[in-house]
Amino acid sequence: MQFDLDEALIDQILFAMEDQDGDFLLDTQEGIVHTLEEIEEAGEDSENEDRYIPLPNWSSNDGFRLMEKFTAGLKNPPVKNELTHALDRGRGVFRAFKDVLSQHPEVERLWYAFKEREMRRTVIDWYNALREEWGLERIGEEPEDTEDLVLEDFRFRPGTTEDTEAAKVLHRSCIAELETNFERNQGGPMPAFLLSGSQQDWQFPASMSLVAETSRGDFAGYISAHQYENLLSIEALEVYTEYRGLGLAEALLTRLFEMVQQQKRDIRYLQIALPAQFEGFSRVLHRTGFQVYESRYLCRLNKALE
């Protein structure tokens, strides 16, 4: 009953696993998935275990757990909250989950890539269990870069003066987000002196600017950097909340590096200031080659001392 697991057979198995209404068996001689009805109509014995074997177990409960796992790992807070509410609905949860994703095409693409990767892993684990019974070595699994798949939905181009208003709208939104986060954590409004630098240094387009657009042409994010002699200072790297967690900010940063190399400017240093609430992005910066050279701290005194 030994058989080879190729891409065509994996696709057949995945299709059958998602069909909760049909009964399927794998014909190990032909390497084809058949319905129980097809086997019986052909006059074959579906209980012949030397030829026909059941597919990996996959139920609606497995599908629900997969949605929970995807939602838990999603780095996009607004969409994550919507999906969490959908999963809490109980009845009609699968439809509610799909409806939310349909409103966010980039995240929907990420979901389908994640789902296929996880289900393929189930198939390969199932096949490896069979290979162990046959006395054969396990096969490996090629990891799929889902982030690259998602980024295919975005278009990157140099920023122009025509993008200034769109960039300004996003910048104001990010400033408002910083103010809200500061007030929530510090118990008071954000001081004007903390905002003055963000407002005064902001310019678009600067010495180097890049824009990210969705496949629909919507403004999704941008990076803007100004050159001071041999220093290139990133004055703004901002992405709309609905597009965060998809690798967009890192993609803009990477493309800025490429632009610097292509233009061969006299630039020796690249710097960026990172607000505390986005400290998680420091992992990307370290991975890209950045090092911390300054940390700033703020202490809010008691109102009685102010």
Buried (B, 14 or more C-beta within 10 A) or exposed (E): BEBEBEEEBBBBBBEBBEEEEEBBBBBBEEBBBBBEEBBEEEEBEBEBEEBBBEBBEBEEEBBBEBBBEBBEEBEBEBBBEBBBEBBEEEEEBBEBBEEBBEEBBBBBBBBEBBBBBBBBEBBBEBBBEBBEEEEEEEEEEEEEEBBEBBBEBBEBEEBEEEBBEBBEEBBEEBBEBBBEBBEEEEEEEBEEEBBEEBEEBBBBBBBBBBBBBBEEEEBBBBBBBBBEEEEBBBBBBBBBEBBBBBBBBBBBBBBBEEBBEEEEBEBEEBEBBBBEBBEEBEEBBEEBEBEEEEEEEEEEEEEEEE
